[in-house]
Amino acid sequence: MRLISDGGFMMWPMVAITFAVVGLSIWSWVSMPRDAASLDAVVETRIDSVLFWGSYGVVLGILGTLVGIAQAAQAIEMAGASSVNPAIVWGGIKVALITVIFGFLLFSFALVAWFGLRVRYRRTLA
């Protein structure tokens, strides 16, 4: 929970997207028909939405990092460059990078889930 609060306000939509990706993955896996005749565009769209939301998590992670670095730069500018401790600056940058790391982890999970769902979908078609 501390990791989420340390990542700033962008972490909350990313947590919501994580739940959406996990939910969509499970829903797609459980509800996928066993025969090719029952497959339709809705199933394929649901599978592809897993990858879309995972990709959107990366975008939010990069945006969160940019916002965090901009806030750190503004604080440094206001404090004056001579009175800023480099350890504090790097600590702020470390916190800003939490969102992009979380975003790439989310994307990695979504990519693996999407690949597994696509393989199952194509095997059902075959």
N, C-alpha and C positions, 0 to 999 in steps of 0.2 A: 504494500500500500504506500510505503514511503517513496518508492520508485515512481509511482504515479503522481504523487504530489510534488516530487522534485522536478518532474518533467514539465510542469506548468499547465496552463489551461488547455493546450492542444492534446494532452493525454486523455482527457475525458471523452472527446469524440473518437479517439483511437481505441479506447477500451470498448466503446459501443460498437465500433466496427469489428473488433475482435469477436465480440459475442455474435454479431451478425454473420461473420464468416464461419464460425464454429456451428452456429445454428443452421445456416444454409447447407453446410457440408453434411451434417447429420441428416437433415431433412431430405436432401437429395439422395443420399445413400439408402435411407430407409424406404423412401417412396418410389425408388426406381423400379419399374416393372421388370419382370423376369423374361418377358417375351418381346420380340421386336415389333409385333403388331401394336402393342400398347404404348410404344415410345412416341413422343410428339415433341413439338417445338418448345413446349413449356418446360419439359425436363431438361432439354439442352440449354435453354435460357437460364434456368436456375443454376445449372453447373457452371456456365460462363460467368454468372454474377459472383460466384465465389472468387474468381480471379480478378474481376473488376474491383470488388471491395478490398481485396488484398492490395491491389495497386494503389487504390485511393489512400490506404493506410500509409504507404510510402510517401505519397504527396503531402499528406498532413504532417508526417514526421519531418520532412525537409522544410516545410513551412514553419513548423514549430522551432526547428533549429535556427532558421534565419531570424525569426522574431526574437528568440533568446539572445542571439549574438548581437542583434541591433539594440536590444535593451542594455546589454552589457557595454556596448560601445557608447551608448548615450550616458550611462552612469560614469564611465571613465572620463568622458568629455566634460561632464559636469563637475567631477571631482578634481580634474586637472591631472595631467599625465605624470607629473612629478610626485604626486602624493598617493599613487596607486601601487599596491603591493602585487607583484606578478603572480604570487601564489593565489591570491583572491581572484585575479583575472582568469587563471587557468581553471580554478574551481568553478567559476561561472560558465566557462566554455564546456567543461565536462557535463554540467547539468544541462546545458543547451543541446548537447549531443544525445541525451537520453531519448528524445523523441525520434530521432532518425534511426537509432539502434532498434527501438521498439517497432518502428515502422517496417524496417527490413526483416525483423523476426516475424512480424505479422504477415508480410508478403511471402516469406519463405514457407510458412505454414499453409497459406492460401494456395501457393503454387503446387505444393505436394498434394494437397487435398484435391485441387482441380485436376491434376494429372491422374490421380487414382480414380476420380469420378469419370473422367473422359475415357480411360481404359475400360472401365466397367461398362460405360455406355456403348462404346464401339464393339466390345465383345457381345453385348446383347444384340446389337444390330447384325452381327455376323452369323 
